[in-house]
Amino acid sequence: MSTTLTASAMTINDETFRQLRDFIYEKTGIYVPDNKKYFLENRLSKVIKEKNFRSYEDYLYYLRYSANRNDIARLFDAVTTNETFFFREPQQFEVFSNNLIPQILKENGQMGRKDIKIWSAACSTGEEPYTIAMILLEKSELVSVRKEIYASDISESVLMSAKRAMYGGYSVRNIPPQYMAKYFKDSGGIYVLSEQVKSLVKFMNINLIEEKEVKQLKGLDVVFCRNVLIYFDDKAKKKAVSLIYDVLRHIYL
Ligand SMILES: C[S@@+](CC[C@H](N)C(=O)[O-])C[C@H]1O[C@@H](n2cnc3c(N)ncnc32)[C@H](O)[C@@H]1O
Protein backbone atom coordinates (compact mmCIF):
# COMPACT_ATOMS: atom_id res chain seq x y z
CA MET A 1 0.00 0.00 0.00
CA SER A 2 1.45 3.41 -0.81
CA THR A 3 0.94 6.88 0.55
CA THR A 4 -1.03 9.14 -1.80
CA LEU A 5 -0.08 12.67 -2.69
CA THR A 6 -2.31 15.22 -4.38
CA ALA A 7 -1.71 18.92 -4.85
CA SER A 8 -3.75 19.78 -1.76
CA ALA A 9 -3.44 16.84 0.63
CA MET A 10 -1.33 13.85 1.53
CA THR A 11 -2.36 10.97 3.73
CA ILE A 12 -0.30 8.50 5.72
CA ASN A 13 -1.12 4.85 5.42
CA ASP A 14 -1.51 2.91 8.67
CA GLU A 15 1.83 1.14 8.53
CA THR A 16 3.82 4.32 7.81
CA PHE A 17 1.88 6.13 10.53
CA ARG A 18 2.89 3.48 13.08
CA GLN A 19 6.53 3.58 12.03
CA LEU A 20 6.68 7.39 12.08
CA ARG A 21 4.86 7.46 15.42
CA ASP A 22 7.38 4.97 16.87
CA PHE A 23 10.31 6.95 15.49
CA ILE A 24 9.00 10.14 17.13
CA TYR A 25 8.31 8.32 20.37
CA GLU A 26 11.82 6.86 20.57
CA LYS A 27 13.34 10.29 20.05
CA THR A 28 11.05 12.43 22.22
CA GLY A 29 8.79 10.38 24.49
CA ILE A 30 5.80 11.96 22.72
CA TYR A 31 3.31 9.20 21.95
CA VAL A 32 0.73 9.67 19.21
CA PRO A 33 -2.11 7.16 19.71
CA ASP A 34 -3.65 5.18 16.84
CA ASN A 35 -6.71 7.42 16.69
CA LYS A 36 -4.60 10.55 16.11
CA LYS A 37 -3.21 9.86 12.67
CA TYR A 38 -4.63 13.24 11.65
CA PHE A 39 -2.28 14.87 14.19
CA LEU A 40 0.80 13.64 12.36
CA GLU A 41 -0.69 14.53 8.99
CA ASN A 42 -1.40 18.07 10.20
CA ARG A 43 1.97 18.55 11.79
CA LEU A 44 4.17 16.90 9.16
CA SER A 45 2.54 17.93 5.88
CA LYS A 46 4.34 21.28 5.99
CA VAL A 47 7.73 19.67 6.53
CA ILE A 48 7.08 17.23 3.69
CA LYS A 49 6.23 20.10 1.35
CA GLU A 50 9.15 22.27 2.46
CA LYS A 51 11.57 19.44 1.76
CA ASN A 52 9.81 18.20 -1.38
CA PHE A 53 9.33 14.64 -0.22
CA ARG A 54 7.03 12.71 -2.50
CA SER A 55 5.47 10.68 0.28
CA TYR A 56 5.52 10.02 4.03
CA GLU A 57 7.42 6.80 3.33
CA ASP A 58 10.19 8.80 1.67
CA TYR A 59 10.27 11.14 4.66
CA LEU A 60 10.45 8.25 7.12
CA TYR A 61 13.24 6.62 5.12
CA TYR A 62 15.14 9.91 5.05
CA LEU A 63 14.69 10.39 8.80
CA ARG A 64 16.01 6.91 9.49
CA TYR A 65 19.01 6.86 7.21
CA SER A 66 20.02 10.35 6.07
CA ALA A 67 18.70 12.96 8.48
CA ASN A 68 21.13 15.39 10.07
CA ARG A 69 20.71 17.32 13.33
CA ASN A 70 18.77 20.09 11.60
CA ASP A 71 16.29 17.64 10.12
CA ILE A 72 15.68 16.06 13.51
CA ALA A 73 15.34 19.53 15.07
CA ARG A 74 12.78 20.42 12.38
CA LEU A 75 10.85 17.24 13.23
CA PHE A 76 10.87 18.19 16.95
CA ASP A 77 9.61 21.69 16.10
CA ALA A 78 6.79 20.15 14.06
CA VAL A 79 5.53 17.58 16.55
CA THR A 80 5.71 19.56 19.80
CA THR A 81 2.82 21.58 21.22
CA ASN A 82 4.08 24.85 22.61
CA GLU A 83 1.06 26.56 24.21
CA THR A 84 2.10 28.73 27.16
CA PHE A 85 1.65 32.19 28.72
CA PHE A 86 2.91 34.27 31.63
CA PHE A 87 1.51 33.47 35.10
CA ARG A 88 -0.17 30.30 33.84
CA GLU A 89 -1.43 28.22 36.82
CA PRO A 90 -1.08 31.11 39.33
CA GLN A 91 -1.80 28.87 42.36
CA GLN A 92 1.44 26.97 41.66
CA PHE A 93 3.41 30.20 41.67
CA GLU A 94 1.77 31.19 44.96
CA VAL A 95 2.85 27.94 46.62
CA PHE A 96 6.29 28.35 45.09
CA SER A 97 6.63 31.90 46.36
CA ASN A 98 4.99 31.60 49.80
CA ASN A 99 5.89 28.05 50.86
CA LEU A 100 8.75 26.62 48.82
CA ILE A 101 11.11 29.59 48.66
CA PRO A 102 11.20 30.13 52.47
CA GLN A 103 11.77 26.40 53.02
CA ILE A 104 14.56 26.28 50.43
CA LEU A 105 16.27 29.37 51.87
CA LYS A 106 16.15 27.84 55.34
CA GLU A 107 17.55 24.45 54.28
CA ASN A 108 20.17 25.88 51.93
CA GLY A 109 21.15 28.35 54.69
CA GLN A 110 21.62 25.44 57.14
CA MET A 111 24.07 23.94 54.65
CA GLY A 112 25.88 27.27 54.33
CA ARG A 113 24.53 28.01 50.86
CA LYS A 114 23.23 31.35 49.70
CA ASP A 115 21.74 30.39 46.38
CA ILE A 116 18.58 29.09 44.75
CA LYS A 117 18.59 26.99 41.59
CA ILE A 118 15.46 26.46 39.54
CA TRP A 119 14.79 24.58 36.30
CA SER A 120 11.89 25.15 33.94
CA ALA A 121 12.10 21.80 32.18
CA ALA A 122 9.86 22.35 29.13
CA CYS A 123 9.90 26.10 28.88
CA SER A 124 8.50 26.60 25.38
CA THR A 125 8.80 30.31 24.42
CA GLY A 126 10.01 31.38 27.86
CA GLU A 127 6.93 32.69 29.63
CA GLU A 128 7.27 30.18 32.50
CA PRO A 129 10.95 30.79 33.41
CA TYR A 130 10.53 34.54 33.00
CA THR A 131 7.50 34.44 35.33
CA ILE A 132 9.71 32.64 37.86
CA ALA A 133 12.44 35.25 37.37
CA MET A 134 10.03 38.14 38.04
CA ILE A 135 8.74 36.41 41.18
CA LEU A 136 12.30 35.97 42.46
CA LEU A 137 13.15 39.60 41.72
CA GLU A 138 10.15 40.76 43.75
CA LYS A 139 11.20 38.91 46.91
CA SER A 140 13.23 41.12 49.23
CA GLU A 141 14.68 38.12 51.09
CA LEU A 142 16.36 37.04 47.84
CA VAL A 143 18.19 40.30 47.18
CA SER A 144 21.53 38.92 48.31
CA VAL A 145 20.88 35.31 47.25
CA ARG A 146 22.41 34.00 44.01
CA LYS A 147 19.54 33.20 41.66
CA GLU A 148 20.05 30.66 38.85
CA ILE A 149 17.19 29.79 36.52
CA TYR A 150 17.74 27.20 33.81
CA ALA A 151 15.11 26.85 31.11
CA SER A 152 15.10 24.14 28.50
CA ASP A 153 13.09 22.65 25.70
CA ILE A 154 13.53 20.11 22.93
CA SER A 155 12.38 22.56 20.24
CA GLU A 156 15.03 24.96 18.89
CA SER A 157 12.49 27.34 17.40
CA VAL A 158 10.76 27.99 20.73
CA LEU A 159 14.15 28.45 22.41
CA MET A 160 15.10 31.09 19.83
CA SER A 161 11.84 32.88 20.47
CA ALA A 162 12.36 32.63 24.25
CA LYS A 163 15.77 34.28 23.95
CA ARG A 164 14.25 37.17 21.95
CA ALA A 165 11.76 37.73 24.82
CA MET A 166 9.27 39.77 22.80
CA TYR A 167 5.63 38.86 23.37
CA GLY A 168 2.17 39.52 21.99
CA GLY A 169 -0.98 40.37 23.91
CA TYR A 170 -2.06 36.74 24.35
CA SER A 171 1.10 35.83 26.26
CA VAL A 172 1.02 38.78 28.62
CA ARG A 173 -2.71 38.93 29.35
CA ASN A 174 -2.43 37.47 32.89
CA ILE A 175 0.55 39.49 34.06
CA PRO A 176 -0.34 41.64 37.10
CA PRO A 177 -0.22 45.35 36.13
CA GLN A 178 2.61 46.20 38.52
CA TYR A 179 4.85 43.54 36.91
CA MET A 180 3.84 44.73 33.46
CA ALA A 181 4.79 48.30 34.24
CA LYS A 182 8.07 47.35 35.88
CA TYR A 183 9.43 44.66 33.57
CA PHE A 184 8.00 45.29 30.06
CA LYS A 185 8.19 48.01 27.45
CA ASP A 186 5.25 48.31 25.05
CA SER A 187 6.61 48.64 21.55
CA GLY A 188 3.47 49.06 19.45
CA GLY A 189 1.65 46.04 20.87
CA ILE A 190 4.80 43.93 21.20
CA TYR A 191 5.85 43.64 24.82
CA VAL A 192 9.60 43.66 25.26
CA LEU A 193 10.95 42.08 28.44
CA SER A 194 13.59 43.94 30.47
CA GLU A 195 17.23 42.87 30.43
CA GLN A 196 17.08 42.53 34.22
CA VAL A 197 14.63 39.61 33.92
CA LYS A 198 16.24 38.13 30.80
CA SER A 199 19.66 38.02 32.43
CA LEU A 200 18.46 35.65 35.16
CA VAL A 201 17.51 32.85 32.75
CA LYS A 202 19.92 30.53 30.93
CA PHE A 203 18.32 28.63 28.03
CA MET A 204 19.43 25.16 26.97
CA ASN A 205 18.25 22.43 24.61
CA ILE A 206 17.52 19.41 26.83
CA ASN A 207 15.51 16.35 25.88
CA LEU A 208 13.75 15.10 29.02
CA ILE A 209 14.15 11.45 28.11
CA GLU A 210 17.89 11.66 27.39
CA GLU A 211 19.89 10.92 30.53
CA LYS A 212 23.10 12.57 29.31
CA GLU A 213 21.27 15.79 28.47
CA VAL A 214 19.35 16.01 31.77
CA LYS A 215 22.52 15.27 33.74
CA GLN A 216 24.08 18.52 32.52
CA LEU A 217 22.14 20.03 35.42
CA LYS A 218 22.49 19.17 39.08
CA GLY A 219 21.70 20.40 42.58
CA LEU A 220 18.34 21.93 41.64
CA ASP A 221 16.02 23.23 44.35
CA VAL A 222 12.84 23.28 42.23
CA VAL A 223 11.92 21.82 38.86
CA PHE A 224 8.86 23.10 37.02
CA CYS A 225 7.81 20.32 34.64
CA ARG A 226 4.40 21.42 33.49
CA ASN A 227 2.19 20.46 30.57
CA VAL A 228 4.72 18.20 28.90
CA LEU A 229 4.40 14.72 30.44
CA ILE A 230 0.79 14.72 29.21
CA TYR A 231 2.18 14.01 25.73
CA PHE A 232 4.26 11.01 26.91
CA ASP A 233 3.22 7.40 27.54
CA ASP A 234 3.73 5.84 31.00
CA LYS A 235 7.17 4.47 30.20
CA ALA A 236 8.49 7.84 28.99
CA LYS A 237 6.82 9.63 31.94
CA LYS A 238 8.60 7.34 34.41
CA LYS A 239 11.93 7.85 32.68
CA ALA A 240 11.62 11.66 32.68
CA VAL A 241 10.46 11.80 36.32
CA SER A 242 13.27 9.53 37.45
CA LEU A 243 15.88 11.66 35.62
CA ILE A 244 14.43 14.81 37.18
CA TYR A 245 14.47 13.21 40.64
CA ASP A 246 18.19 12.55 40.26
CA VAL A 247 19.06 16.20 39.63
CA LEU A 248 17.14 17.58 42.61
CA ARG A 249 19.05 18.78 45.68
CA HIS A 250 16.35 17.95 48.27
CA ILE A 251 12.99 16.25 48.11
CA TYR A 252 10.16 18.23 49.76
CA LEU A 253 7.15 16.11 50.70
C1 LIG B 1 2.69 22.92 26.26
S1 LIG B 1 4.36 23.41 26.40
C2 LIG B 1 4.47 23.74 28.13
C3 LIG B 1 5.10 25.09 28.43
C4 LIG B 1 5.17 25.45 29.90
N1 LIG B 1 5.82 24.42 30.68
C5 LIG B 1 3.80 25.73 30.45
O1 LIG B 1 3.30 24.94 31.25
O2 LIG B 1 3.21 26.75 30.10
C6 LIG B 1 5.19 21.82 26.26
C7 LIG B 1 6.66 21.94 25.84
O3 LIG B 1 7.30 20.68 26.06
C8 LIG B 1 8.31 20.54 25.08
N2 LIG B 1 8.70 19.13 24.97
C9 LIG B 1 8.03 18.09 24.40
N3 LIG B 1 8.73 16.96 24.49
C10 LIG B 1 9.88 17.27 25.15
C11 LIG B 1 11.03 16.51 25.55
N4 LIG B 1 11.14 15.20 25.29
N5 LIG B 1 12.00 17.15 26.21
C12 LIG B 1 11.92 18.48 26.48
N6 LIG B 1 10.87 19.26 26.12
C13 LIG B 1 9.86 18.65 25.46
C14 LIG B 1 7.65 21.10 23.83
O4 LIG B 1 8.60 21.48 22.85
C15 LIG B 1 6.84 22.27 24.37
O5 LIG B 1 7.49 23.50 24.20
The ligand as a Tripos MOL2 file, in Angstrom:
@<TRIPOS>MOLECULE
LIG
   27    29     1     0     0
SMALL
NO_CHARGES

@<TRIPOS>ATOM
      1 C1          2.6880   22.9180   26.2610 C.3       1 LIG1
      2 S1          4.3630   23.4110   26.3950 S.3       1 LIG1
      3 C2          4.4680   23.7430   28.1270 C.3       1 LIG1
      4 C3          5.1030   25.0890   28.4260 C.3       1 LIG1
      5 C4          5.1690   25.4490   29.8990 C.3       1 LIG1
      6 N1          5.8220   24.4240   30.6820 N.3       1 LIG1
      7 C5          3.8020   25.7350   30.4540 C.2       1 LIG1
      8 O1          3.2990   24.9360   31.2520 O.co2     1 LIG1
      9 O2          3.2130   26.7480   30.0990 O.co2     1 LIG1
     10 C6          5.1850   21.8220   26.2580 C.3       1 LIG1
     11 C7          6.6590   21.9400   25.8390 C.3       1 LIG1
     12 O3          7.2970   20.6840   26.0590 O.3       1 LIG1
     13 C8          8.3070   20.5440   25.0780 C.3       1 LIG1
     14 N2          8.7020   19.1290   24.9680 N.ar      1 LIG1
     15 C9          8.0330   18.0940   24.4030 C.ar      1 LIG1
     16 N3          8.7330   16.9590   24.4910 N.ar      1 LIG1
     17 C10         9.8840   17.2650   25.1520 C.ar      1 LIG1
     18 C11        11.0270   16.5100   25.5510 C.ar      1 LIG1
     19 N4         11.1370   15.1960   25.2890 N.pl3     1 LIG1
     20 N5         12.0040   17.1480   26.2090 N.ar      1 LIG1
     21 C12        11.9200   18.4780   26.4790 C.ar      1 LIG1
     22 N6         10.8680   19.2550   26.1210 N.ar      1 LIG1
     23 C13         9.8640   18.6520   25.4580 C.ar      1 LIG1
     24 C14         7.6530   21.1000   23.8270 C.3       1 LIG1
     25 O4          8.5960   21.4820   22.8480 O.3       1 LIG1
     26 C15         6.8370   22.2670   24.3730 C.3       1 LIG1
     27 O5          7.4870   23.5020   24.2040 O.3       1 LIG1
@<TRIPOS>BOND
     1     1     2 1
     2     2     3 1
     3     2    10 1
     4     3     4 1
     5     4     5 1
     6     5     6 1
     7     5     7 1
     8     7     8 2
     9     7     9 1
    10    10    11 1
    11    11    12 1
    12    11    26 1
    13    12    13 1
    14    13    14 1
    15    13    24 1
    16    14    15 ar
    17    14    23 ar
    18    15    16 ar
    19    16    17 ar
    20    17    18 ar
    21    17    23 ar
    22    18    19 1
    23    18    20 ar
    24    20    21 ar
    25    21    22 ar
    26    22    23 ar
    27    24    25 1
    28    24    26 1
    29    26    27 1
@<TRIPOS>SUBSTRUCTURE
     1 LIG1         1 GROUP 0 **** ****
